[in-house]
Amino acid sequence: MARKHLLSDLVPPKLSADNSSVEVQTSPEPAAAAFVSRGAIGAVSRSIELLKSQSITEIDPDVIDAPDVTDRLEESDEHFQDFAAQIKEHGQQVPILVRPHPTQEGRYQIAYGRRRLRAVKAVGRLVKAAVRQMSDEELILAQGQENSARKDLSYIEKALYSAELERNGYSRQLIMGALGVDKAAVSHLISTAARIPADVIRMIGPAPKAGRDRWVEFANRAEQKGALEKARNLLQGSLKDRPSDERFVAVFEGLAPTKKPSARARVWTADDGVKAARFKDENKSLTLIIDKQAAPNFGEYLMTVLPELYRGYKDAYKRANDEEGSN
């Protein structure tokens, strides 16, 4: 066996793109190629450094904290219980990613894998974790890469995450990198989240089937007088235990604008008692309907004298304005 293979077991496993399996890193990065080529001692030294920078270890879930900004909304309890049961039966197959807590000795902060962490904690086990030194910006980018490789965030999760990142002082350039979207998309996400209170979004949940257009319309409806109070009452009542998509639909429909009843048509009766027409007077229009059976040819006659009637209306309107001006 070649010498380079004697040391392959010392290199820690590297998570694949979808974070579902591990692969051994066999090719050194260009910057380290010369170092590794110096022989066995160089290879051992680099392997030790890799193990220090990204070690897979078991950690007490109670010493792992959430980051300042989290990317996912809580899932339904039913789905979580199913996932926790799988963890209990088969064990944790994929490590989570953490960093040493930036301000608290002996604690960690999670980058991604919150669902796995919660499930492992629920079944009373230690959690398998990759420990990596990361800045705040690197942690956010790691969250984004995990979501790109696995199940995408829903539209409203991206919107709320973007808004909270910006509120915490992170640049839109970083948000673009974390979510893999362009500047216009980030602006739209932040704008939508700014129009819907965060507590309402969290009570509804990710609602993955809702999509961008319906969330934008939801924001429009939420701006109606009394709409937010109505939404909160619905979400705290009978909708509380329903799936997220059902909660969204129920509140979305509950906030639909109330249609004003159409004005009723009234009958116009001539001096001779003939009910010659019906009319409907609304805000922007007056509709006149001639009854041809009650007054044959009246409609045709009305159209022939309509120009004269309109001229008389204009003259009368002008005289009224002139008199008002002279006073």
Beta strands, then each sheet from edge to edge (+ up, - down):
strand 1: 14-15
strand 2: 22-23
strand 3: 55-59
strand 4: 64-65
strand 5: 96-100
strand 6: 108-112
strand 7: 127-131
strand 8: 266-268
strand 9: 277-281
strand 10: 286-290
sheet 1: 1+ 2-
sheet 2: 3+ 7- 5- 6+ 4+
sheet 3: 8+ 9- 10+
end
